[in-house]
Amino acid sequence: MRLILFGHPAFFGSHSMDRFAAMIREGMRERGHEVQLWTPPAVLVRLSTRPGLRKWLGYVDQYLLFPAWAWWRLRREGAGALAVLTDHSLGMWMWLLHRRPHVIHCHDFIAQRTAAGEFPGRQLSASGRLYQALILRGIGLGRNFVAVSEKTAHDLLRLHPGQRPRVRVVHNGLNYPFRPLAPDVAMRMLRVAGIDGIEPGMLVHIGGNQWYKNREGVLALYHAYCEATSAGGGTGAAAAPRPLWMIGPEPTPAMRELADAAERLGGKVRFLEGMSTAAVHAAYALAGGLLFPSLEEGFGWPVIEAMACGIPVLTTARAPMQEIGGGLALLVEPMEPGEAQDWARRNVGVLLDLLSWPQARLDQLCVDSLAWARHFSADRALDQYEAIYLAALAPVPATATAEAS
């Protein structure tokens, strides 16, 4: 089987998508297939360091120069190769590919749903709406799709503007060996990463500053936890709230204010930026639990990463977090806009209950979580991709062609 993978340009820094494309490339090569990965080179984007101008120059590289180059290369490739878009947001390239055997991987439709007005109070710019409309128009030409969750598959079928496509759900495979670590090993890994003042058993959140990651909700929940702990009337270190590690980009001023309010109640919030995957792994392994009350996801990587490390997960009672949590994650109600404090006080009992569990119950959860996480192996996902790719390359039976016409 010959595969041509289409990936994001390296100059936009889509690291998770870059790792995903690399996993497919290496996995298919290990299975004996011929694989190329085509990504837009940095041509015009190198001419400026100004972020706004770089973005538009990058779009020219991605959607004008690269398609011309790819069209020329595809003519030389001839027939017989399968074109694979590693992310549906590259759908504007489908005019090049839709007459060839193809498969499109779908991760989440949050941007397209925002453009469609599905999230009150969340809007895109006029150029952003046009961009998403062009992506949807492109994937409307697609016939074969792989979705990372049932939620993503459902959104694809709702939003796809063409004839109903073929969709298979394949859960993401972990492309890093997350697993439990001995405390001394995890602490050594964090110190190597330049992180000191480590207090095992801390609470961890990982995510960006996008609204749907709900970092302000995490901090509101932590504040409610600190309030409840302080109201308990205990004394000494055992009664102090556990620290919270917020792993992600630089926090907004509003997040810092929420953190300061929690610290006035005895809490301790650490904002940690630029952590390597190895350091994140060590943080998971030492944590007393992951707080991940996300509002929207396509998959929810941190849920299964934390479970693969054997730690408890608190997340939202909403797809796909429930799906990825496999009945083992603790669930809180979704937070509505503008009600962070009330929502936190209503749901903090779930966190307090978790932190009071006896060790035997935590040990059993660890065993169950590790067993569930094994369903998310990279090899398992790659085996399913391989079968889907081979099916997409198979000739369409003449009877099926006659029926379709």
Rosetta blueprint (number, residue, H / E / L):
1 M L
2 R E
3 L E
4 I E
5 L E
6 F E
7 G L
8 H L
9 P L
10 A H
11 F H
12 F H
13 G L
14 S L
15 H H
16 S H
17 M H
18 D H
19 R H
20 F H
21 A H
22 A H
23 M H
24 I H
25 R H
26 E H
27 G H
28 M H
29 R H
30 E H
31 R L
32 G L
33 H L
34 E E
35 V E
36 Q E
37 L E
38 W E
39 T L
40 P L
41 P L
42 A L
43 V L
44 L L
45 V H
46 R H
47 L H
48 S L
49 T L
50 R L
51 P H
52 G H
53 L H
54 R H
55 K H
56 W H
57 L H
58 G H
59 Y H
60 V H
61 D H
62 Q H
63 Y H
64 L H
65 L H
66 F H
67 P H
68 A H
69 W H
70 A H
71 W H
72 W H
73 R H
74 L H
75 R H
76 R H
77 E H
78 G L
79 A L
80 G L
81 A E
82 L E
83 A E
84 V E
85 L E
86 T L
87 D L
88 H H
89 S H
90 L H
91 G H
92 M H
93 W H
94 M H
95 W H
96 L H
97 L H
98 H L
99 R L
100 R L
101 P L
102 H E
103 V E
104 I E
105 H E
106 C E
107 H L
108 D L
109 F L
110 I H
111 A H
112 Q H
113 R H
114 T H
115 A H
116 A L
117 G L
118 E L
119 F L
120 P L
121 G L
122 R L
123 Q L
124 L L
125 S L
126 A H
127 S H
128 G H
129 R H
130 L H
131 Y H
132 Q H
133 A H
134 L H
135 I H
136 L H
137 R H
138 G H
139 I H
140 G L
141 L L
142 G L
143 R L
144 N E
145 F E
146 V E
147 A E
148 V L
149 S L
150 E H
151 K H
152 T H
153 A H
154 H H
155 D H
156 L H
157 L H
158 R H
159 L H
160 H L
161 P L
162 G L
163 Q L
164 R L
165 P L
166 R E
167 V E
168 R E
169 V E
170 V L
171 H L
172 N L
173 G L
174 L E
175 N L
176 Y L
177 P L
178 F L
179 R L
180 P L
181 L L
182 A L
183 P H
184 D H
185 V H
186 A H
187 M H
188 R H
189 M H
190 L H
191 R H
192 V H
193 A L
194 G L
195 I L
196 D L
197 G L
198 I L
199 E L
200 P L
201 G L
202 M L
203 L E
204 V E
205 H E
206 I E
207 G L
208 G L
209 N L
210 Q L
211 W H
212 Y H
213 K H
214 N L
215 R H
216 E H
217 G H
218 V H
219 L H
220 A H
221 L H
222 Y H
223 H H
224 A H
225 Y H
226 C H
227 E H
228 A H
229 T H
230 S H
231 A H
232 G L
233 G L
234 G L
235 T L
236 G L
237 A H
238 A H
239 A H
240 A L
241 P L
242 R L
243 P L
244 L E
245 W E
246 M E
247 I E
248 G L
249 P L
250 E L
251 P L
252 T L
253 P H
254 A H
255 M H
256 R H
257 E H
258 L H
259 A H
260 D H
261 A H
262 A H
263 E H
264 R L
265 L L
266 G L
267 G L
268 K L
269 V E
270 R E
271 F E
272 L E
273 E L
274 G L
275 M L
276 S L
277 T H
278 A H
279 A H
280 V H
281 H H
282 A H
283 A H
284 Y H
285 A H
286 L H
287 A L
288 G L
289 G E
290 L E
291 L E
292 F E
293 P L
294 S L
295 L L
296 E L
297 E L
298 G L
299 F L
300 G L
301 W H
302 P H
303 V H
304 I H
305 E H
306 A H
307 M H
308 A H
309 C L
310 G L
311 I L
312 P L
313 V E
314 L E
315 T E
316 T E
317 A L
318 R L
319 A L
320 P L
321 M H
322 Q H
323 E H
324 I H
325 G H
326 G L
327 G L
328 L L
329 A L
330 L E
331 L E
332 V E
333 E L
334 P L
335 M L
336 E L
337 P L
338 G L
339 E L
340 A H
341 Q H
342 D H
343 W H
344 A H
345 R H
346 R H
347 N H
348 V H
349 G H
350 V H
351 L H
352 L H
353 D H
354 L H
355 L H
356 S L
357 W L
358 P L
359 Q H
360 A H
361 R H
362 L H
363 D H
364 Q H
365 L H
366 C H
367 V H
368 D H
369 S H
370 L H
371 A H
372 W H
373 A H
374 R H
375 H H
376 F H
377 S E
378 A H
379 D H
380 R H
381 A H
382 L H
383 D H
384 Q H
385 Y H
386 E H
387 A H
388 I H
389 Y H
390 L H
391 A H
392 A H
393 L H
394 A L
395 P L
396 V L
397 P L
398 A H
399 T H
400 A H
401 T H
402 A H
403 E H
404 A H
405 S L
